[in-house]
Amino acid sequence: MKSDKYQKRFYREWVKAPDLCHAQIMVQETDMHILTDKPIDENSVEERIRFYRRQIESYIQKDRRFLTSLKPIAVELKAPLIVRTMAAAAQKANVGPMAAVAGVLAQRIGSHLLKKGYEEVVIENGGDIFLKIKKPRVIALYAGKSKFSRKLRVKIKPQDSPLGICTSSSTVGHSLSFGQADAAVIFSKNASLADAVATASANRVKKKKDLSAAISFARTVKGVTAALIIYKNNLASWGKIEFI
């Protein structure tokens, strides 16, 4: 779950992708960094973000629990698809539905651009990423004061995309976390699921000994393809992750 307090995305200054077009679009709490193989119509994308936000906000007006609950809740069968997607991800991760909001918005906007004919799309929304790439890309991990921060990099291959890569942290950013993980990174084709499971995994880490259990939890969630969790100067991982 995210607060409405804005924090500058300082890590965007480190992004090096000169072969892609860059754009930043902000709509209230949503702040997206969008990288594509050709320029986007920023007004059109902003309207698309507003469209999805209106669907979520309208549902919250009907059921306040969708915003505030820290546990899964049932939603109406006729609820918008984006609302049902968030609720389904929350159910699998055993967290509140808003834990999936950044991931689901990143994937919705990424999918929208792919349907418009873009061949390479990277959407970063508050540290949560959805990407479809044509050549290998490298993602650096930021984990606060951990020795791994900015030194640990992961290579993503085109054949593994589209892919969601979502991060939750109790020491970096404004996400609500009940753990002490510096970074819990989850990989999944479903970015909303990756976002929710990242929150749930980070919540489980309060000490070094909790890393194993948190990784084991992430492995049990169908749809999760890999997990990486950092606690101070300790790291645990599972799945197909290529470190460089």
N, C-alpha and C positions, 0 to 999 in steps of 0.2 A: 504494500500500500504506500502511496506517495503522499507527501504533504503538499500544500499549495505554496510553500516558501521557495522562491526561485533561487537557484544556485548556479553560478556561471559554470558552463561546461569547459573548464580550462583544458581538459585533455584533448579537445578538438584541435588545439594549436599544434599537437604532435602528429596529426594525421598527414601522411604523405601519399598522395595518389594523384600525381600530375596528369595522368592520362584520363581522369574522370572529371566531370563537371560537378561543382560543389554548390549546394544551396542550403540555407538555414531558414526554417519556417517555424514561427512561434504562434501558437493559438492557446491563450491562457496558460495552463500548466504544461501543455504539450510543447516540447522544444525539439524539433527534428533536424538532424544533419543528414542531408540527402546527397548521395553520390551516384551519378548515372553516366552512361556512355554518351549521352547527348543532353543538351540543356532541357530543363523542365519548364513548364508553364507554372510559375509559382502561385499565381492567383487560382488556377484550377486545382492544384494540389492542396492549397490552403482551404478551399471550399470543401474538398473531399474530407479533410481532417475535421472540419466543422460539422459535416454531415454525420460522421461516425460519433463525434462527441455529443451531438444532439441526441442521437439514439440512446447513448449511455445515460446522459443527463435526464432525458425524459423518463427512462425506466426508474432512475433513482427517485424521481418525484412520485412515482407510484409505490415504490418499495425502498424506503430509506436504508433498509438492511443491506442492500446491494453495495452501498457506499461504506457502511460502518462495520459490517460483520467481519470478524477475524476467522470465521469458520465457513465452510461451504453452505450455500443456501439453494433451495429449489427456486427456479424461475418459471415464469409462465411459458407454456408451449408456444404461444404466439409472440413471445418476446423477440426483438430483433436478433438476427443471427450473431452479431457481435456480442450481445449480452449472453446468449446461450453458449457461445464459444468460451467466454470468460468463466461462466459458471461451471462448465464441464472441466476446464483446466483446474479450477479451484477444487472441485470434487476429487480429482485424482491426486492433488497435492495436499489436500486437507488444510486449505487456507481460505481466506476470504476472497471473493471474486475480484476485488480491485487489485489484488496482487498480480493479476494478469493483464492489467490495462496497458502498460507501456509496450509489452510484447505484442499484444493483439493489434494495437494501432500501427506499430511498425510493419507487421505482416500485411495488414489490410492496405496500407499505402504502397508497400512494395509490390503486392499483387496487382494493385490498380495500375501501377506504372508498367509492369510487365505486360498486362493486357493492352496497354496503349502502344506497345511495340518496342519498348526499351529492352535491350538485351543484357545489360549489366546494371544492377541496382543494389545499392547498399544503403539501408536505412538505420540510423542510430538514433534512438529515442531514450535519452537519459541513461545511457550505458547499456541498453538492450538493443540487440542488432537483429535485423533480418537482411539476408543477402542472397543474391543470385549473381554468380560471377562467371566470366569466360576464361579467366586465367588465374593461377594461384594468387591468393592474397594472404598477407600476414597481419595478424591481430596481436597487438601488445596488450598485456594485462596490467591493469592498475589496481594495486592492493594496498593503498595507503603507505604505512611505514614499513611494511614487510620487505625483506631483502629481495623478494621476487618481483616487486613492483617495477614495471616498465622494463625489466630485464628478461622476463619470461614472455616468449612469443609463440604463437600457434599458427601453423600454416593451414589454410583452408583451400582445398582443391575444388575445381569447378564441378567435378562429378559428385561431390558431396553437397552441392547446393541445388535448389534453394534450402536455406538453413536458418534456424533461429539460434542465436547465441546470447543468452541473458545472464546478467550478473546481479547478485544481491550482496550487500555489505552492511555491517553494523558500524563500521568505522569510517566509511566514505559515503558522501551523498546524504540524501534526505529520506531514504526509504525507511519505513518502520521495520525494525528487526528485533527479535527477542534473543538473539545469539550474540556471539563475539567474533564471528568470522570476518576476516578482512576482505574476502571475496569468495563467493560461491558461484561458479560459472556452470551453466547447464546448456547442453547442445541438444537440439531437437528440430525436426522438420516443422513442428508446431511451435511458433514463437510464444504464443500465449501459454502453452504448457511449460516451455522452458522458463518463462518469467515466474510462473507460480511455483514451480519446483525449486527454482533458485532461492526464492523466499523461504520455502519450507526447509530446504537444506541448510541455509544460513542460520535459521532459527535453532537448529539442532546442535550447533557448535558453540560451546561455552568454554571448553578446555581442549587441549591438544588431543586427549584420549577420545574426544567425540568425533574426530575426523572420520574414523572408520565407519562408525554407525551412520553418519550423515551420507557418506558415499554409498553405503549399503542401501539406505532408503532411496536415494536417487535411482539406483539400479533397478529397484522394484517397480518403478513407474513406467508403464508401457508407453512407448513413444519417445522416451529419453534415450539418446544414443551415446552420450558421454557426459562426464562430470569432472569438475576440478574444483577443489576447495582449498583455500589458503587461510591458515590461522597463524598470525605472527610470522615466524620463519619456518613454518611447517606446511607441507603440501601433501595432499592425497588426490589421486585421480583414478579414473576408470574409463574404459572405452577407447574408441579410435581417436586419439589426439596426437598430432604430429608437432612436437616441440622443436623449436629451432633457436 
